[in-house]
């Protein structure tokens, strides 16, 4: 079963896995919390080196960006987790202005039936003079692949965004995934800083019998550029029957909307 790891750093850290893997794991990861200066919102989380015991994790921002803090969640997949497929896609508009908003992702091996697919960001690059708007989604999912979308709107200037994706069988036991949004609580034009909602597992076909872990990563941002970019998505509490999700900002940030991917598992 996958392992949840988290790193909170401005630059670099060595993340030790809770248990040693028999071989090198796969490490899909996404940004859960972010605080960046309004002068330029550019950040990337990477894991350039890793072993069976640890991973070398980075949060990187380029000048004139100022990264005050960030949290990345890592969904560590053991070699035996063969029913999970994962990958990344970079939409780099800075280098290719015609980079398409939607691309077809073909699985390295097909599933028996259309799988569950979740998507989330681990890199975003915006211009400072326009509001920060970006969303990633998965559509047209079938047993052989899906369409990955990285979209923006209005006058936002998006230089680049990278989406990580995870696919797994729809009938996989002891795992639940969903996407939540502040717009589940209120419309975009009624701004507030704190949002929360409850999800009951009893209404789904998934059953849990022991303590759960919750992977959380951002998949949607719509934030005003006149103040710092501050966003925090998390789950608290989580039990075998329910979880409560939160998407919050703070101070003078104007949060129009935001969304997050959640994977609960044990």
C-alpha positions as CSV (number, residue, x, y, z in Angstrom):
1,X,0.0,0.0,0.0
2,X,1.3,3.6,-0.6
3,X,3.0,5.6,2.1
4,X,2.3,9.2,2.9
5,X,5.2,11.6,3.5
6,X,5.4,15.3,3.9
7,X,8.1,17.9,3.8
8,X,8.0,21.5,4.9
9,X,10.9,23.5,3.7
10,X,11.9,26.7,2.0
11,X,14.8,25.1,0.1
12,X,15.9,21.5,0.6
13,X,15.4,18.7,3.0
14,X,16.2,14.9,3.4
15,X,12.9,13.1,3.8
16,X,13.3,9.7,5.6
17,X,10.6,7.2,4.7
18,X,8.6,5.6,7.5
19,X,9.9,2.2,6.4
20,X,12.6,1.0,4.1
21,X,11.5,0.0,0.6
22,X,12.8,-3.2,-1.0
23,X,13.6,-1.2,-4.1
24,X,13.5,2.4,-5.2
25,X,9.9,3.7,-4.9
26,X,7.9,6.0,-7.3
27,X,7.2,9.4,-5.7
28,X,4.3,11.3,-7.1
29,X,4.0,14.6,-5.1
30,X,2.1,17.8,-5.0
31,X,2.0,21.2,-3.3
32,X,-0.4,21.3,-0.3
33,X,0.5,24.7,1.3
34,X,2.1,27.8,-0.2
35,X,3.1,31.3,0.9
36,X,4.8,33.4,-1.8
37,X,5.6,37.1,-2.2
38,X,3.2,39.0,-4.5
39,X,6.1,40.2,-6.7
40,X,6.2,37.0,-8.6
41,X,4.5,33.7,-7.9
42,X,6.9,31.0,-9.2
43,X,7.6,27.8,-7.4
44,X,8.4,24.2,-8.1
45,X,8.7,21.1,-5.8
46,X,11.1,18.4,-7.0
47,X,12.6,15.2,-5.8
48,X,15.8,14.9,-7.9
49,X,17.5,12.1,-5.8
50,X,16.1,9.3,-3.7
51,X,17.0,5.8,-2.4
52,X,15.2,3.0,-0.7
53,X,15.5,4.9,2.6
54,X,15.2,8.6,1.9
55,X,14.4,11.3,-0.7
56,X,16.2,14.6,-1.4
57,X,13.3,17.1,-1.6
58,X,13.4,20.7,-2.9
59,X,11.2,23.7,-3.0
60,X,12.6,26.0,-5.6
61,X,11.7,29.6,-6.4
62,X,13.5,31.8,-8.9
63,X,14.3,35.5,-8.5
64,X,12.5,37.8,-8.0
65,X,10.3,35.3,-6.3
66,X,10.3,35.1,-2.5
67,X,9.2,31.8,-1.1
68,X,8.2,32.2,2.6
69,X,7.1,28.6,3.1
70,X,5.5,25.6,1.5
71,X,4.4,22.0,2.3
72,X,4.6,19.2,-0.2
73,X,2.8,15.8,0.1
74,X,4.5,12.7,-1.3
75,X,2.5,9.6,-2.2
76,X,5.3,7.1,-2.0
77,X,4.5,4.0,-4.1
78,X,6.4,0.8,-3.3
79,X,7.6,-1.6,-6.1
80,X,4.7,-3.9,-5.2
81,X,2.1,-1.2,-5.9
82,X,1.9,-2.2,-9.5
83,X,-1.8,-1.4,-9.9
84,X,-1.0,2.3,-9.5
85,X,0.3,4.3,-12.5
86,X,1.7,7.8,-12.2
87,X,3.4,10.5,-14.3
88,X,3.8,14.2,-14.8
89,X,3.0,16.7,-17.6
90,X,4.5,20.2,-18.0
91,X,2.7,22.9,-19.9
92,X,5.5,25.4,-20.5
93,X,4.0,28.5,-22.2
94,X,7.1,30.5,-21.6
95,X,9.1,28.3,-24.0
96,X,6.2,27.3,-26.3
97,X,3.4,29.9,-26.5
98,X,1.3,27.4,-28.4
99,X,1.6,24.7,-25.7
100,X,-1.8,23.0,-25.7
101,X,-4.1,23.3,-22.6
102,X,-5.2,19.6,-23.1
103,X,-3.1,16.6,-23.9
104,X,-3.8,12.9,-24.2
105,X,-2.0,10.7,-21.6
106,X,-1.7,7.0,-22.7
107,X,-1.2,4.5,-19.8
108,X,1.9,2.3,-20.1
109,X,-0.4,-0.6,-19.7
110,X,-4.2,-0.6,-19.9
111,X,-6.6,-1.1,-17.0
112,X,-9.4,-3.6,-17.2
113,X,-12.0,-0.9,-16.8
114,X,-11.7,2.9,-16.7
115,X,-9.6,3.8,-13.5
116,X,-9.9,6.5,-11.0
117,X,-7.5,9.4,-12.0
118,X,-6.5,12.2,-9.7
119,X,-4.4,15.3,-10.7
120,X,-2.6,18.0,-8.8
121,X,0.1,20.7,-9.2
122,X,3.8,20.5,-8.2
123,X,4.9,23.6,-10.3
124,X,3.3,26.9,-11.0
125,X,4.7,30.1,-12.6
126,X,2.6,33.3,-12.9
127,X,3.2,36.9,-13.9
128,X,2.9,39.2,-10.9
129,X,0.7,41.8,-12.7
130,X,-2.4,39.7,-13.3
131,X,-4.5,37.6,-11.0
132,X,-3.3,34.0,-10.4
133,X,-5.8,31.6,-12.0
134,X,-5.1,27.9,-13.0
135,X,-6.9,24.6,-12.8
136,X,-6.0,21.1,-13.7
137,X,-8.5,18.3,-14.4
138,X,-8.7,14.8,-15.9
139,X,-11.4,14.1,-18.5
140,X,-12.3,11.5,-21.1
141,X,-11.0,8.7,-18.9
142,X,-11.0,5.2,-20.4
143,X,-9.1,2.0,-19.8
144,X,-6.2,3.1,-22.0
145,X,-5.7,6.7,-20.9
146,X,-7.2,10.1,-20.3
147,X,-7.1,13.8,-21.3
148,X,-5.1,16.0,-18.9
149,X,-6.1,19.6,-18.8
150,X,-4.1,22.6,-17.5
151,X,-6.2,25.7,-18.1
152,X,-6.3,29.4,-17.2
153,X,-8.7,32.2,-18.0
154,X,-9.4,35.9,-18.2
155,X,-6.2,38.0,-18.2
156,X,-4.0,35.7,-16.2
157,X,-0.4,35.3,-17.6
158,X,0.6,31.7,-16.9
159,X,4.2,31.0,-17.8
160,X,4.2,27.3,-16.8
161,X,2.4,24.7,-14.7
162,X,3.2,21.0,-14.1
163,X,0.6,18.5,-13.1
164,X,1.3,15.1,-11.5
165,X,-1.3,12.4,-12.0
166,X,-2.1,9.1,-10.3
167,X,-4.4,6.3,-11.8
168,X,-5.6,3.2,-9.9
169,X,-8.3,0.6,-10.4
170,X,-11.8,1.9,-9.6
171,X,-12.4,-1.1,-7.4
172,X,-9.2,-0.9,-5.4
173,X,-9.8,-1.6,-1.7
174,X,-9.0,0.7,1.2
175,X,-8.5,3.9,-0.9
176,X,-10.8,6.9,-1.5
177,X,-10.1,9.9,-3.7
178,X,-12.0,13.1,-4.5
179,X,-11.6,16.7,-5.5
180,X,-12.9,19.5,-3.2
181,X,-13.3,23.2,-3.8
182,X,-14.1,26.4,-2.0
183,X,-16.9,26.8,-4.5
184,X,-18.6,23.8,-2.7
185,X,-19.1,26.3,0.1
186,X,-19.7,29.6,-1.6
187,X,-19.5,31.4,-5.0
188,X,-16.2,32.9,-6.1
189,X,-17.3,36.5,-5.6
190,X,-18.1,36.1,-1.9
191,X,-14.6,36.0,-0.6
192,X,-13.7,34.5,2.7
193,X,-10.5,33.1,4.2
194,X,-11.5,29.8,5.7
195,X,-13.5,26.9,4.2
196,X,-14.3,23.4,5.4
197,X,-16.5,20.5,4.5
198,X,-17.2,17.0,5.6
199,X,-17.0,13.8,3.5
200,X,-18.5,10.6,4.8
201,X,-17.0,7.3,3.6
202,X,-20.3,5.5,4.5
203,X,-21.9,6.9,1.4
204,X,-19.2,5.4,-0.9
205,X,-18.4,1.7,-1.5
206,X,-15.0,2.1,0.3
207,X,-14.6,0.7,3.9
208,X,-11.8,1.4,6.3
209,X,-11.0,-0.5,9.5
210,X,-7.8,1.2,10.8
211,X,-6.1,4.6,11.0
212,X,-6.0,6.5,7.7
213,X,-3.5,8.7,6.0
214,X,-4.7,11.6,3.8
215,X,-2.7,12.9,0.8
216,X,-3.7,16.5,-0.1
217,X,-2.5,18.6,-3.0
218,X,-3.7,21.7,-4.8
219,X,-5.5,21.4,-8.2
220,X,-7.1,24.9,-8.6
221,X,-6.1,28.5,-7.7
222,X,-7.9,31.8,-8.3
223,X,-6.2,34.4,-6.1
224,X,-5.9,38.2,-6.5
225,X,-2.3,39.4,-7.3
226,X,-2.5,42.5,-5.1
227,X,-1.4,40.6,-2.0
228,X,0.8,37.6,-1.2
229,X,-0.2,34.2,-2.5
230,X,-1.2,32.3,0.7
231,X,-3.1,29.0,0.5
232,X,-3.3,25.9,2.8
233,X,-5.2,22.7,2.0
234,X,-5.4,20.0,4.6
235,X,-7.5,17.3,6.3
236,X,-8.4,17.4,10.0
237,X,-9.8,15.3,11.5
238,X,-9.9,12.0,9.6
239,X,-11.5,8.7,11.0
240,X,-12.5,5.4,9.5
241,X,-15.9,6.8,8.6
242,X,-15.3,10.5,7.7
243,X,-12.9,13.3,7.0
244,X,-13.1,17.1,7.3
245,X,-11.3,19.1,4.6
246,X,-10.0,22.6,4.8
247,X,-8.9,25.2,2.3
248,X,-7.7,28.4,4.0
249,X,-5.9,31.6,3.4
250,X,-4.9,34.3,5.8
251,X,-3.9,38.0,6.3
252,X,-4.8,40.2,3.4
253,X,-4.8,37.5,0.6
254,X,-8.0,37.7,-1.6
255,X,-9.0,34.2,-2.3
256,X,-11.6,33.9,-5.0
257,X,-11.5,30.1,-5.3
258,X,-9.2,27.1,-4.8
259,X,-9.4,23.4,-5.0
260,X,-7.6,20.3,-3.8
261,X,-7.2,16.6,-4.5
262,X,-7.6,14.3,-1.6
263,X,-6.6,10.6,-1.4
264,X,-7.5,8.8,1.9
265,X,-6.0,5.3,2.3
266,X,-4.5,2.8,4.7
